[in-house]
Amino acid sequence: VQPVYLDHAATTPLWPEAREAMLPYLGERFGNPSSSHRWGRDARSALEDARDRVARVLGAQRSEIIFTASGTESDNIAVLGAWRSCPRERAAVVCSAVEHKAALLATKAAHREGAPLVILGVDDEGRVDLSLLDEALASRPAVVTVMWGNNEVGTVQPVAEIGARCLAAGVPFHTDAVQAFGKVRVRVDETPCDLLALSAHKFGGPKGIGILYIREGTVLEALEHGGGQEHHLRPGTENVAGAVGLAVAAEKSVMALDAESARLAALRDSLEHSLREAVPGLVVNGGGARLPHISNVSIPGVDQDALLVSLDLEGIAVSVASACQSGATAPSHVLSAMGRVLPQGASIRVSLGRTTTAADIERAAQVIPHVVARTSITARTSLAASIAS
Ligand SMILES: Cc1ncc(COP(=O)(O)O)c(C=O)c1O
């Protein structure tokens, strides 16, 4: 049987058009965009064309887009750059309890450098408590970072409201839109955010390239020092092929957005419906506005490691919470913040993408309940008892 890849929130295949557009820049069009000769000018024009295209898709100006090496790097430049550029008397940093580790650990690094850290709690669906935000804003922090859509449970935050409150308080607002982009409408001309992070490999671009949108007038201190590329904020020779692939993938994703989001949400709903019917006690985590491609379910009484190994053997690729912590046995900080950690049981994230078909979902809906029954702790205990006797 064909294996089924349901881990698109970890990474998703390249758009074929992005790959095609990149190939010349991995071949004969190899120049360094900082060189003034024709090879350099050719690379520069490709890079600037990619920047223009990304800016258009996001509703930004081209001067507000910098290319980075990843979503992680974008989050770090935003959070640490904002904190380090801020006068010390207003230097708290604020983040939600459900941020990706990239933003969460950047705020913790600022904390180690002396920033008071405010972590905003969430409700049981993973949504930030706005009254806590209002309290935090009263001290005029250096930066607030709240992700657009969560990578583990898919919950969408009220970013427009958060941004409006930060704007009114005169506090820079960073949002990690790495999972949200291409799945919901993400535009900086419609959302009051000062900083926004994207990662190409989450929307069908190549790995190792990201975007940081920096609203004009936002001050950041550079974390790295070198040749001055990308407004000195991300020095180092630019990844031209990556930028070209990112731009094509961004355009394709936005063009496909409406139809694709509806398709993925319908597939996700049908999977959740089947799993709820077939697996006793199964709970879907997250709620309200959710990204269409992520489903996180908790299953009581199963062994997490055994479940994952068995699913993999059956050819179903899913993930335990964030892929960046795959293999970790500590409970997810996201589920903990939501009060959703089970004393005994497993939580898995199933994530869908462009190549996911209805047949993939049907197969997952058949296989997961069987594997759950096999890896249930009671089943294993009675098997062990019968072997022992
Ligand atoms: C919400 C979120 N932010 C940031 C990242 C990190 O992106 P990258 O893999 O490009 O470093 C991820 C990847 O898992 C993510 O899901």
Ligand as a Chemical Component Dictionary entry (heavy atoms), coordinates in Angstrom:
data_LIG
# 
_chem_comp.id                   LIG 
_chem_comp.type                 NON-POLYMER 
_chem_comp.pdbx_formal_charge   0 
_chem_comp.three_letter_code    LIG 
# 
loop_
_chem_comp_atom.comp_id 
_chem_comp_atom.atom_id 
_chem_comp_atom.alt_atom_id 
_chem_comp_atom.type_symbol 
_chem_comp_atom.charge 
_chem_comp_atom.model_Cartn_x 
_chem_comp_atom.model_Cartn_y 
_chem_comp_atom.model_Cartn_z 
_chem_comp_atom.pdbx_ordinal 
LIG C1 C1 C 0 4.651  28.432 13.747 1  
LIG C2 C2 C 0 6.067  28.134 13.342 2  
LIG N1 N1 N 0 6.993  29.080 13.502 3  
LIG C3 C3 C 0 8.268  28.890 13.140 4  
LIG C4 C4 C 0 8.682  27.694 12.592 5  
LIG C5 C5 C 0 10.109 27.516 12.197 6  
LIG O1 O1 O 0 10.259 27.645 10.808 7  
LIG P1 P1 P 0 11.593 27.119 10.111 8  
LIG O2 O2 O 0 11.454 25.640 9.971  9  
LIG O3 O3 O 0 11.639 27.805 8.780  10 
LIG O4 O4 O 0 12.731 27.521 10.965 11 
LIG C6 C6 C 0 7.749  26.653 12.429 12 
LIG C7 C7 C 0 8.172  25.327 11.933 13 
LIG O5 O5 O 0 7.790  24.293 12.488 14 
LIG C8 C8 C 0 6.400  26.900 12.794 15 
LIG O6 O6 O 0 5.472  25.949 12.647 16 
# 
loop_
_chem_comp_bond.comp_id 
_chem_comp_bond.atom_id_1 
_chem_comp_bond.atom_id_2 
_chem_comp_bond.value_order 
_chem_comp_bond.pdbx_ordinal 
LIG C1 C2 SING 1  
LIG C2 N1 SING 2  
LIG C2 C8 DOUB 3  
LIG N1 C3 DOUB 4  
LIG C3 C4 SING 5  
LIG C4 C5 SING 6  
LIG C4 C6 DOUB 7  
LIG C5 O1 SING 8  
LIG O1 P1 SING 9  
LIG P1 O2 DOUB 10 
LIG P1 O3 SING 11 
LIG P1 O4 SING 12 
LIG C6 C7 SING 13 
LIG C6 C8 SING 14 
LIG C7 O5 DOUB 15 
LIG C8 O6 SING 16 
# 
